[in-house]
Amino acid sequence: MIVWKDVFGPDKSKGTRTNYCNTTSWGDLAAGNYYFEVDGFTDCCYLKVNTLTTRY
C-alpha cells in the first residue's frame, strides 16, 4: 500500500508499506487529506475490502 498526501500540485507519497497481519503504519502523519493506493494488482484482478480503519 502507498499513502499519498493530497496537495496542490503533484501529490506527495508518504511511502510504501507491506501489510503484515492486517496492520500497516506510516507513523505520525501531519494534518491533511490523504488517500491510499493498493499496488501490485494486474488488469485481471480486483480487491474487495469489507472495512478499512484509520487511527490517529
Contacts in CASP RR format, 6 or more apart in sequence:
PFRMAT RR
TARGET T0000
AUTHOR 0000-0000-0000
METHOD contacts of the structure
MODEL  1
MIVWKDVFGPDKSKGTRTNYCNTTSWGDLAAGNYYFEVDGFTDCCYLKVN
TLTTRY
1 16 0 8 1.000
1 17 0 8 1.000
1 18 0 8 1.000
1 19 0 8 1.000
1 24 0 8 1.000
1 36 0 8 1.000
1 37 0 8 1.000
1 38 0 8 1.000
1 39 0 8 1.000
2 13 0 8 1.000
2 14 0 8 1.000
2 15 0 8 1.000
2 16 0 8 1.000
2 17 0 8 1.000
2 36 0 8 1.000
2 37 0 8 1.000
2 39 0 8 1.000
3 13 0 8 1.000
3 14 0 8 1.000
3 15 0 8 1.000
3 17 0 8 1.000
3 26 0 8 1.000
3 29 0 8 1.000
3 34 0 8 1.000
3 35 0 8 1.000
3 36 0 8 1.000
3 37 0 8 1.000
4 11 0 8 1.000
4 12 0 8 1.000
4 13 0 8 1.000
4 14 0 8 1.000
4 34 0 8 1.000
4 35 0 8 1.000
4 36 0 8 1.000
4 37 0 8 1.000
5 11 0 8 1.000
5 12 0 8 1.000
5 14 0 8 1.000
5 29 0 8 1.000
5 30 0 8 1.000
5 32 0 8 1.000
5 33 0 8 1.000
5 34 0 8 1.000
6 32 0 8 1.000
6 33 0 8 1.000
6 34 0 8 1.000
6 35 0 8 1.000
14 26 0 8 1.000
14 29 0 8 1.000
14 34 0 8 1.000
15 26 0 8 1.000
16 39 0 8 1.000
17 24 0 8 1.000
17 25 0 8 1.000
17 26 0 8 1.000
18 24 0 8 1.000
36 52 0 8 1.000
38 47 0 8 1.000
41 47 0 8 1.000
END
